[in-house]
Amino acid sequence: MLTVHPEVAATLRAGGPVVALESTIVAHGLPRPDNLRVAREIEAAVREEGAVPATIALIDGRVRVGLDDLGLDAIALRDGVVKCSTRDLAIAAARGAMGATTVAATAHIAAQAGIELFATGGLGGVHRAATQSWDESADLVALARTSITVVCAGVKSILDVPATLERLETLGVAVVGYGTDRFPGFYLRDSGHPVGWRVDSVSDVVAILRARARMDLEDGALVLANPIAEADQLDPALHDEVLADALAEAEADGVRGREVTPFLLARFHARTGGASVEANVRLVLANARLAARIAVAASAR
């Protein structure tokens, strides 16, 4: 039930550079109609760096690795597009659903297709108060099981960042900062926590990928944490104020489980006058470009 776009398939057969892209940001992370424009900009950014984009989604029950214009339009503009993590894929496929893939599902499908680089915004992780709720993103377990390199802006700052880093360590997922010793927090360059390893160039990343292959250490993902540009990050004081108020609102309204993240992100959008969405777009574009540069360098064997 996996359909690979002909351009993506041909590039993979030739050992060329391909970058996987998730579709949840298109269907659920950005407002219409801007989401379609941004989706095309992300794909264009990958192409400008010399790689082929492979946006992943379910179109009428079929897993597509690489979307044509009609597929991208459908994911961006149709109503009823379901959010699919790995656990949801078979159910959504059996029902012929339209589905936008999360980090977990995108990583799984990309690895099945033989794609080694994946660009996204921020990872899911351990939620605040998870000791009571047990609320933890499936992204973490998926990355522990999947051989792929994920370029991201750390984890969403609305999460419990230190607990997420502990879980990644326990699960054996390698985390490396790109041009930074600090773990980024999505909207912020610095989550307030260090990262154990740092690289400063694409060639450094490629050296790690080749060492992982030689040492047969490819069972889990490599997370490359690429901080948002300083000029693009949210004002840290405003960020902290909005987050505190949004968390209090969520508690008062009884928001739980998978509804917490969209609730908090919607509050950020409203309280920052759309600046949070603009930051999201800019960091995703930066991650797509970096992933493409790495894919190009890694394919030049």
C-alpha positions, 0 to 999 in steps of 0.5 A, spaced: 500 500 500 506 504 499 506 508 492 512 512 491 512 518 486 516 516 480 521 522 481 522 520 488 523 512 486 528 514 480 532 518 485 532 513 490 534 508 485 540 512 483 542 513 490 540 521 489 538 526 495 531 525 497 528 529 503 522 526 507 517 531 509 511 530 514 504 533 512 501 534 519 504 541 518 500 542 512 493 539 514 493 541 521 499 546 523 498 552 519 491 556 517 488 555 510 489 557 505 497 559 507 498 552 508 498 550 501 503 556 499 507 554 505 507 546 503 510 548 496 515 553 499 518 547 503 518 543 497 521 548 493 526 550 498 529 542 498 529 543 490 533 549 491 538 545 495 539 540 490 535 534 493 528 531 491 522 533 496 518 527 498 512 529 502 508 523 505 501 522 506 495 518 505 491 519 499 484 516 499 487 510 503 494 509 500 500 511 503 504 516 498 511 518 498 511 524 494 505 528 492 503 531 486 499 537 485 493 534 486 495 530 492 498 536 496 492 540 494 487 535 497 491 534 504 492 542 505 484 544 503 480 538 504 476 537 510 476 531 514 483 529 513 485 525 519 492 526 523 495 519 523 501 517 527 504 510 526 498 506 530 493 509 525 496 508 519 493 501 518 486 503 520 486 509 516 488 506 510 483 500 511 477 506 511 480 509 505 481 515 509 485 522 507 491 522 512 496 527 514 502 523 517 505 525 524 513 525 525 512 518 527 508 516 521 513 520 516 519 517 519 516 510 519 514 510 512 520 514 509 525 509 512 520 503 509 521 507 502 529 507 503 529 515 505 535 517 510 533 524 511 527 527 514 526 535 515 520 537 520 519 543 525 519 540 532 519 533 535 513 531 540 515 529 547 514 528 554 508 533 556 508 537 562 505 533 568 506 526 565 507 523 571 500 523 572 497 523 565 503 518 562 502 523 556 508 522 551 508 523 544 509 516 539 514 520 536 519 518 541 518 510 540 518 511 533 525 514 533 528 509 537 525 504 532 527 507 525 533 508 522 533 515 519 536 522 520 531 528 523 533 535 522 528 539 527 528 545 531 528 541 538 522 539 541 516 544 542 517 549 548 510 547 550 513 540 552 517 538 558 524 538 555 528 535 560 524 529 561 524 529 553 531 529 553 532 523 558 527 519 554 531 520 548 537 518 552 534 512 555 531 510 548 538 510 545 536 516 540 542 520 538 541 528 539 546 532 536 546 540 536 547 543 529 552 550 530 549 550 538 551 547 545 544 548 547 538 544 545 533 548 541 526 549 544 522 550 537 520 557 538 526 559 542 533 558 540 535 555 547 530 551 551 534 552 557 538 545 557 544 543 554 545 538 548 551 533 549 554 533 542 555 539 537 557 539 529 558 545 525 558 543 518 554 539 513 561 535 512 561 533 520 554 530 519 555 526 513 561 523 517 557 521 523 552 518 518 557 514 515 560 512 522 553 510 524 553 505 518 560 502 518 559 501 526 552 498 524 548 503 529 542 504 525 537 501 529 535 508 532 534 515 529 539 521 529 536 527 531 539 533 528 537 539 533 537 546 528 535 552 532 531 557 529 535 563 527 535 569 532 532 574 528 526 569 527 525 566 534 519 569 539 521 574 544 523 569 550 519 574 555 512 574 551 513 566 550 514 565 557 508 569 559 503 566 553 505 559 555 504 560 563 497 563 561 495 557 556 497 552 561 493 555 566 487 555 561 488 548 559 488 545 566 481 550 567 478 547 561 480 540 562 484 539 556 487 532 556 491 528 551 492 529 544 488 535 544 493 539 549 498 541 543 493 544 538 490 547 544 496 551 546 499 552 539 492 556 538 493 560 544 500 562 542 497 564 535 492 568 538 496 571 543 502 573 539 498 576 533 500 570 528 508 571 530 508 564 532 506 561 526 511 565 522 516 563 526 514 555 525 514 557 517 521 560 518 524 554 522 521 549 518 524 552 511 531 552 515 530 545 517 528 543 510 534 547 507 539 543 511 536 536 510 537 537 503 544 540 503 546 534 508 542 529 503 546 532 497 553 531 501 551 524 503 549 522 496 556 524 493 560 518 495 
